[in-house]
Amino acid sequence: MATAENKRPRLSSGAEKKPSRKEILERKKATYELIRKAVAVKDHLAQLSDFHKYQRNVYLESGSGHQLRKPMRKYIQNLLKVNMEEPYGPEWLLEEKVKRREMVVPEARYIFVKQYSNGFITESSMKETEVEHMCAVCPESCLLGFVHYRFVVEEELPVLYVYELQMEPSAQGKGLGKFMMQLIEQIACKNQMGAVMLTVQKANTQAMAFYTKLRYVISSTSPSRVDPQIGLEKSYEILCKTFDSEAKSKLEDGDY
């Protein structure tokens, strides 16, 4: 990727040569330029035609946080509560408020999974009341879940961070979540991100097993690896899958 670092020359003493201030600034500029370009893409799904459809009448559609309609915001809030209230336990009341703020910011990007009984109907072609009816009343034409992601900088590297991957209980365990993560990884690589990162509650053992099976590992930035004692006090782990040697060094191995 554009910000990948070549192997640094070593001094005769064996000490690693430190990058100059100019090199540091250039690398920082390149990193933020990659983020800027990724954010500027209006529809990442449009670039990946193989992921427009899952199976039969199950389709994927893109969205942005600041453009979510009220019924869609309500749907996201309800699904989060159904899936996450138990893993968060007593922390949920506070966390729910945080998630409500996070979900509607401009930098929040979404991929929605929708199932239709009579062909492909886009949300933009429907009135708000019709979308609400679709979500709440008609099980044959409904939302099956979503992924919320953003492009951010972690340890001076450009990464795609998955804020949420939520599927309806009836849609879980059928390969749809794996399909969505494969899509996310494709989006990350196409936009030259060094890794995909996400946060998982320790109590959510099903999610931990799911991501482990997809070869995600506990990041060196996760509390349990930064300081085991602090890690015991935290209810979550930070996971990652890296795509180049520099990201692996910084986000998996912890070599700074």
N, C-alpha and C positions, 0 to 999 in steps of 0.2 A: 504494500500500500504506500501511498505518497509519503506518509510520515515514518515509514519503517527506517530503522537506524542501522547503518552498516556496522560491521564489527569494528570496534574502536581499536586503534593502534595502542600498543603498550610501550611504556618507557622501559629502559634497560633495567631499572630497579624493580620492575614487575608491577609498579603502581599504574592504575588505569588513568589515562589522560582524561581530564575533565573537559567537557565541551565549553567553548567560548561563549560569552554573553551573546554575541551575534548569532551563533549556531542555535542557542537556546531560544532566542526570539524568533528565528526563522522557523524552527520546528513548531513553536507555539502558534505562529501565524498559519502554518500549513495545516495544523490540526483544526483550528477554528474555521479555516476555509472549507475543509471537508464537511464540517458540521453545517456550515452555511449552505453549501450546495445540496446536502441531503435534505435539509429543512425546506429548501426552495422547491423541491419536487412536490407537485400538488397531489399526485396520486401514485404511490409506489406500486400499487397493485397493477396498474396499467402497464408497467414494464415487464410483468411476469405473467404471460398469457396462460401458462400451465396451471396457475393457481386461481383462476377466475371461478372455477367450479370444482366442488368437492366430489359429489356424486348425484346422479338423478337431478332433483330439483333443489339441491343445496348449493347456493351461490355465495360468493364473497364480495363485499363492497367496502370501499374506503370511506373514511370520515375524519373530521377534525374537531377538536374539543370545543372551540368557540362557535362552531356551527351546529352543534347538537340541538335538536328540537326537544321541547319539554317531554314528550312521551319517551324519547330515547334516553334522556337523562334519568327519567324515572325508572325505566327498564334496567339501566346499568346499576342504579342504586339498589334496586330490589334484588338483582342477581348477586351483587356483592354481599348483601346481607344474608342471603340464603347460603352462599358458599363459604363466607369468611367469618361470620359471627362466632361460630364455635371454635375455630382455630385461634382467633384472637382472644377469646375469653373476655375477661374484665377490661381489656385494652380496647375493645371494639368501639365503645361509645366515643372515645376520643379519635380513634383511627377513622371511623366513619366520616367524621367532619373533615378530616384531612383529605380523604379520598374524594369527597364531594367537591372540594376546591381544586384538587389536581385534575379532575376529569374534564373540566371545561376551559382550561387555559389554551391559548393558541398553539403552543408547542406539542400538545397532546395529539397524537395521531392514532387512528383506529382502523381495524379491519373487523367488519361485522360478518357474522355467518347467518344467512337467512334461508329459510326453506319455504318454497312456494308450491302450491298445488296446481296452479294454472299458468305456468310459464314464468318469465322473468319480469318482475314488477319492481321498479326502483322506488326508493323512498321519496325522491324528489318529484316523482310524478303523482304522489298521493297527498291529500290534504292531511293536516295534523290529526284531525279526528279519525281519519281512516287508518293512519299508522297506529294510533292508540288502540283502535279496534282490532287491528291485525295482531298486535302484541298481546292483548288481554283476552280476546274472545275466540279467535280462530286458531286452533292448534295446528291446522293444516297449512297455514301460512304465517310462520312466526320466526322470531329470532332464536337462534340456538346458542349464541354466545358471542364473544368478542375478545380481541386483544388490544390493549392500550400500550403504545410504545413511544419512546422519544429518542432523539439523538443528543447525547451529552458527552462531556469530557470526564474521564475517570483516570486518575494517575497520569495526567497529561496525554492521554490517548483518546481518540474518537471511538465511542462505542454506542451500540444500540441498547437501550435499557428497556426491558419489558416491565412495565408498571403493573399490568394485570393480564392474566390469561384466564378467562372465566367461561365455562361451558354450563349449559343447563344440566342438571343432574341426569335427565333422561338421555342426554347426548354424550355423556362421559363414558370412557372405556370402549369407544368404537373407532378409535384412530383419528378422530377429528382434531384433538389437541396436538397430536404428533404432526399432523398435516400443517397446522397453524404455526408450529415452531419451525418446521422446515421452511415455510414461507418467510418467517421472520429472519432466519439465517440467510436466506437468499437476498432479502432486502438489505441486510447488514453488509454482506459481501459486495453486492452491486454498488453500494454507496461507500465502499472502502473503509468500513468500520473495522477496528481491530478485534472486536469481540461482541458477543451478546451477553448481557448481564441481567440479573433479576434477583429479587429478594423473596425468600420463602420462610414462612413461619415454621419453627421446629415442630410445633404440634400438628402441622399439616403433613403427616407422614406419607399420605398418598401422593401429594405433590412432590415431596422429596424423592420418593421412589421413581416417580414419573421422569423428573429431570435427570436423575442419576442414570436411568436407562437410556436417556438421550445423550449421555456422556458430558453432562454438566458437572463441574467440580466446585468444591467450596473455594472461593476466591481468597487470595492472600489479604484482600481488603476486608474480609468478613471479621466481625469482632472475635470470633473463636480462634482465629489465626493471628490477629493483631496482638491479642492478649488473652490467653486461655481463661484467666480469672474473670475478665470483663465479659468474655464470651458466655460464661456460665450464667451471667446476670441478664443477658439479652435473650429475647424470645425468637430471634430470627437468624438466618444465615444468608450470606450473599453468595450466589452461584455465578459461574461464568463458563463460557465456551470461547476459546480464543482461536484466531485465524492466522496469526503470524508469530514469529519468534519473539518479537519485542513485546507484544501483548502477553504472550505466555510467560515471559520473564517477569513482567511487572504485575500481572493480575493472577497468575497461578503460582509461580515460584517465589514471588516477593523479592526479587533482586532489584534494588533501586540504585 
